Amino acid sequence: MHLSYILKVKSFYIRFIYIFIKKLSFILRRKLKQKIIFFKIIFLPSKKKIYTVLKSPHVNKKSKEQFQSKKYQAILHIIFKNNKITKILHLKILKFLNLGKKNLFLPLQIKVLEKVII
């Protein structure tokens, strides 16, 4: 039996996603060397929103400004060996994600999509 996590990470800055993945993989490989079976990163297409604003509210309809925001997304799929450590491991992952009081990765949205025992 194995424990499978699927995490979805979203951010406006792709650099923060890379930093998060680097730190998470470092922690997982350093502390849980033999417990990881599978670690895969899937980058999803970025979503772009374009906003158009009129410079002048009354005249000059042609004078417009455009702004855009991009949202980058990645999915992390991690499979661990299931043994007595899984509860401690679950707590360590939640502690690393800092879903509690202080969040190290403030510009990131991290969501646990699935936690399945295979």
N, C-alpha and C positions, 0 to 999 in steps of 0.2 A: 504494500500500500504506500502511496506517495501523496504528498501534499502539494497542490498546485495553486499558485497565485497569479492573477492577471491584474496588472496595475495600468491605469491610464493616466498619463501625465500631459498637462496642457500648460502652455505659457505663451506670452507675447514675445519672449526672447528665447531663441533656440539655444543660446549659450547656457542658460540656466538648466535646460533639459540635459545638455551634455554634462554639465557639472554634477547634476543629480545622479545621472546614470553612472558616471565615473566613481562617485563616492559610494553609491549603493553596491556596485560590483566589487569595489575594493573591500568594503566591509564583509560582503558575502564570501568572497574568495579568501579573505584573511582569516576570518573566524570560523567559517564553515567549509573548510576545504573539501572534505569527503562527503558532505551532506547534500551538495548541489548536484542534481542530475542534468538539469537543462536550464539554460539562461539565454533568452532570445530577446532582441530589441527590434521592434517593427516601427518604423517612422511612417506616420500617416500623412496624406497630403495637407499642406497648410491651407487655412481658410483666410480669404482676404475680403475685407469689407471696405468699400469706398464711400466716403461721406462727401457730399457737395454742399457748400454753404455760400449763400449770396453775400457779397461784400457790402452792398448797399441795400437796405430794405425797400427803398422807394423807387429808385431809378437804376439805370445801368444793369439791366437783366443779364447782359453778357459777361459782366465781371463776376466771376465765381472763383472760389478756392476749393481745392479738393484735398481731402485727407484720407489716409488709408490706415487700417490696422490689420496686422497679420497674426493669426493664432496658429502656433505650431503644436503638433500632437505626436505622442509616441506611446506605444503599448509595450509593456514589459511582461514577459511570460517566464515565470520561475517555477521549477519543479524540484522539490526536496524529497529526500528519503524520509519516510514516516517512521518515527520511533518515539521514544520518551521525550525527546528534545523539541518536538513540534510546538508544544505550548510555550516554552521559553522562546523559541524561534519567532513565533507569532508576536509575542510581546516585544522582542527586540526589533522586529520590522516596524511595528507600530510606533515604537519609541524613536526609531531612526526617521520615520516619516514625520515625526513631531506633529501628530494630529491633536496633541494636547494644547497646553497654554502657549508656549513659544514656538514659532514656526521658523526654522532656519531658511526654508525655501519659500519666502513670502510671495514672490511673483509666480509661483507654480500652483496649479490645481492638481492635486493627486487624489485619485479615486481608486479604491479596490473594487474592481468589477466582479471578480470571482475568487472564491476560496473554496476549492473542491478537493475532496479526498478521492484519489483515483485508485 
